[in-house]
């Protein structure tokens, strides 16, 4: 009555006082049917950004779990001393999130390995 049991997707049991649930936000990663994967990669400042974006979108297209709608997107999110930071955003079914995230990271890493 004074606490809530939460069984997380990774098999961890969490016991939370209800006062925390009333006063803090609670994230439910499995409630909605789709989730966004947001992968960030840093490329050299001298890299061809449009070509790199095309590579990232091709990598996204090669992952079967990536949804066509909403479509994958690539954005330039920062310019740092280390290089240009790009963000690849794709949507997947929530049930595919972990495996798709891992596979997509491998596809993208291979696509930009020579940059």
C-alpha positions as CSV (number, residue, x, y, z in Angstrom):
1,X,0.0,0.0,0.0
2,X,2.9,2.4,0.6
3,X,5.1,1.1,-2.2
4,X,5.0,-0.1,-5.8
5,X,6.8,-3.2,-7.2
6,X,8.2,-2.7,-10.7
7,X,9.5,-5.5,-12.8
8,X,11.9,-4.0,-15.3
9,X,12.4,-5.3,-18.8
10,X,16.0,-6.3,-18.0
11,X,14.8,-8.6,-15.2
12,X,15.5,-6.2,-12.3
13,X,12.9,-6.0,-9.5
14,X,12.5,-2.5,-8.2
15,X,10.6,-1.5,-5.0
16,X,9.7,2.2,-5.1
17,X,8.0,4.1,-2.3
18,X,4.7,5.6,-3.6
19,X,5.9,9.1,-2.4
20,X,8.6,8.9,-5.1
21,X,6.1,7.9,-7.8
22,X,4.0,10.9,-6.9
23,X,6.9,13.4,-6.9
24,X,9.2,12.2,-9.7
25,X,8.7,11.3,-13.3
26,X,8.4,7.7,-14.2
27,X,9.6,6.4,-17.6
28,X,7.9,3.4,-19.2
29,X,10.0,2.2,-22.0
30,X,7.5,-0.4,-23.2
31,X,4.2,1.4,-23.1
32,X,4.1,2.8,-26.6
33,X,4.3,0.5,-29.7
34,X,7.3,2.2,-31.3
35,X,10.5,3.8,-30.0
36,X,13.2,6.0,-31.5
37,X,16.8,4.9,-31.7
38,X,19.1,7.9,-31.6
39,X,22.7,7.1,-32.6
40,X,25.4,9.8,-32.5
41,X,28.6,9.5,-34.4
42,X,31.6,11.9,-34.7
43,X,33.3,12.3,-38.1
44,X,36.3,14.3,-39.1
45,X,35.7,17.9,-39.9
46,X,37.1,17.3,-43.4
47,X,34.5,14.5,-44.1
48,X,31.9,15.0,-46.8
49,X,28.8,15.5,-44.7
50,X,26.1,14.9,-47.4
51,X,27.9,11.7,-48.5
52,X,28.2,10.6,-44.8
53,X,24.5,11.2,-44.3
54,X,23.7,9.0,-47.3
55,X,25.8,6.3,-45.9
56,X,24.0,6.5,-42.6
57,X,20.6,6.4,-44.3
58,X,21.7,3.3,-46.3
59,X,22.8,1.6,-43.1
60,X,19.4,2.3,-41.6
61,X,17.7,0.9,-44.7
62,X,19.7,-2.3,-44.3
63,X,18.3,-3.0,-40.9
64,X,15.0,-4.8,-41.3
65,X,13.6,-3.6,-38.0
66,X,13.8,0.1,-39.0
67,X,10.3,1.4,-39.8
68,X,9.7,3.4,-43.0
69,X,7.3,5.7,-41.2
70,X,8.4,7.9,-39.7
71,X,11.3,7.8,-42.0
72,X,14.9,7.7,-40.8
73,X,16.6,11.1,-40.5
74,X,20.2,12.3,-40.1
75,X,21.0,15.6,-38.4
76,X,24.2,17.6,-37.7
77,X,24.0,18.2,-34.0
78,X,27.4,19.7,-33.1
79,X,30.8,20.8,-34.3
80,X,33.4,20.0,-31.7
81,X,37.2,19.9,-31.5
82,X,36.9,16.2,-32.2
83,X,34.8,16.7,-35.3
84,X,31.3,16.9,-36.6
85,X,28.6,15.1,-34.6
86,X,25.8,13.5,-36.6
87,X,22.7,11.9,-35.2
88,X,20.8,9.1,-36.9
89,X,17.2,8.8,-35.7
90,X,15.2,5.8,-36.7
91,X,12.0,4.3,-35.3
92,X,11.5,0.6,-34.5
93,X,8.8,-1.5,-32.9
94,X,9.3,-1.4,-29.1
95,X,9.7,-5.2,-29.0
96,X,12.7,-4.9,-31.4
97,X,14.4,-2.0,-29.7
98,X,17.4,-3.7,-28.0
99,X,18.4,-6.0,-30.9
100,X,17.7,-3.4,-33.6
101,X,19.8,-0.9,-31.7
102,X,22.7,-3.2,-31.5
103,X,22.5,-4.3,-35.1
104,X,22.1,-0.8,-36.3
105,X,25.1,0.4,-34.4
106,X,27.2,-2.3,-36.0
107,X,25.8,-1.3,-39.5
108,X,26.5,2.4,-39.0
109,X,30.0,1.8,-37.5
110,X,30.9,-0.2,-40.6
111,X,29.5,2.5,-42.9
112,X,31.6,5.3,-41.4
113,X,34.7,3.3,-40.4
114,X,36.8,4.8,-43.2
115,X,35.9,8.4,-42.3
